[in-house]
Amino acid sequence: MRRKGFWYVPGRLYDLAFAGISKGLRRRVAAAVEREWLYPWLDVCCGTGSQLRGHVPASREAGRVPDLVVCGLDKSAGLVRYAAARAPGLPFVCGDAGRLPFKDGAFRAVSVSFGLHDKSPDLRRAMMAEARRVLAPGGRFIAVDFENPWSFKSKVGALAVRAVERLAGGEHYRNGRDFLKRGGLRAFLRESGFVETARHDIEISSISIVVASPR
Ligand SMILES: C[S@@+](CC[C@H](N)C(=O)[O-])C[C@H]1O[C@@H](n2cnc3c(N)ncnc32)[C@H](O)[C@@H]1O
């Protein structure tokens, strides 16, 4: 029997629109976690759960996996139910990224994909404070989000991104413009007191994947 939420329409539509084009991003984020064996891993603002869906750590069989391997968190109850229905066995929690329901130092990786630019400056600040709090010593923050364009190709990509963001409209769009005005992901992480340890820039869409440590 299908679990409740499996056919949740906003979840289905989001995946239909973005699952294909974000496959490469998801793979890179998962590889960053696997490379340094950063489990347990919390994906904040997980949306449809597509980042964690199907994620089985490569050396699970080797018995190196803690009880709680991965966890997704989102504020939308509908998306959380959908994410859980699409990935039976993986934990998804309904909660606020600005007030995480986890103990200090509970995770070795915290990721946020496309979940910073759309938030208000106050919520962004609270999210980073919470990410810092739940990261264990030596843990990493992994962010995927928009940068200001740095080349002709990325300028074209940024225009396409802006058109999609306009569709999201309202506060989401205004917050996104504010995020770029303040310098995009690079400046945001620096101002939040995180130091980059690895970065992959995607020129065609003016998006970056950054691994960072709390200072
Ligand atoms: C643009 S979507 C990104 C979803 C997903 N990370 C991805 O890469 O496709 C932003 C997500 O943030 C969630 N969200 C908004 N405010 C939140 C909050 N205060 N706490 C947790 N999640 C929140 C929304 O429900 C939405 O799923």
The ligand as a MOL file (V3000), in Angstrom:
LIG
                    3D

  0  0  0     0  0            999 V3000
M  V30 BEGIN CTAB
M  V30 COUNTS 27 29 0 0 0
M  V30 BEGIN ATOM
M  V30 1 C 13.4550 26.3180 -2.6450 0
M  V30 2 S 12.9370 25.0030 -1.6020 0 CHG=1
M  V30 3 C 14.3880 23.9530 -1.6410 0
M  V30 4 C 14.0540 22.5110 -1.4240 0
M  V30 5 C 15.2000 21.5160 -1.5350 0
M  V30 6 N 16.2640 21.7500 -0.5980 0
M  V30 7 C 15.7490 21.4410 -2.9330 0
M  V30 8 O 16.9650 21.5770 -3.1070 0
M  V30 9 O 14.9800 21.1700 -3.8620 0 CHG=-1
M  V30 10 C 12.9950 25.7260 0.0160 0
M  V30 11 C 12.3810 24.8470 1.0940 0
M  V30 12 O 12.4890 25.5370 2.3450 0
M  V30 13 C 11.3620 25.1450 3.1310 0
M  V30 14 N 11.2250 26.1090 4.2530 0
M  V30 15 C 10.7890 27.3920 4.2050 0
M  V30 16 N 10.8870 27.9660 5.4290 0
M  V30 17 C 11.4010 27.0210 6.2630 0
M  V30 18 C 11.7300 26.9910 7.6520 0
M  V30 19 N 11.5710 28.0720 8.4380 0
M  V30 20 N 12.2210 25.8570 8.1700 0
M  V30 21 C 12.3870 24.7440 7.3940 0
M  V30 22 N 12.0900 24.7130 6.0820 0
M  V30 23 C 11.6060 25.8270 5.5140 0
M  V30 24 C 10.2180 25.1380 2.1430 0
M  V30 25 O 9.1160 24.3900 2.6140 0
M  V30 26 C 10.9000 24.5240 0.9130 0
M  V30 27 O 10.7360 23.1300 0.8870 0
M  V30 END ATOM
M  V30 BEGIN BOND
M  V30 1 1 1 2
M  V30 2 1 2 3
M  V30 3 1 2 10
M  V30 4 1 3 4
M  V30 5 1 4 5
M  V30 6 1 5 6
M  V30 7 1 5 7
M  V30 8 2 7 8
M  V30 9 1 7 9
M  V30 10 1 10 11
M  V30 11 1 11 12
M  V30 12 1 11 26
M  V30 13 1 12 13
M  V30 14 1 13 14
M  V30 15 1 13 24
M  V30 16 1 14 15
M  V30 17 1 14 23
M  V30 18 2 15 16
M  V30 19 1 16 17
M  V30 20 1 17 18
M  V30 21 2 17 23
M  V30 22 1 18 19
M  V30 23 2 18 20
M  V30 24 1 20 21
M  V30 25 2 21 22
M  V30 26 1 22 23
M  V30 27 1 24 25
M  V30 28 1 24 26
M  V30 29 1 26 27
M  V30 END BOND
M  V30 END CTAB
M  END
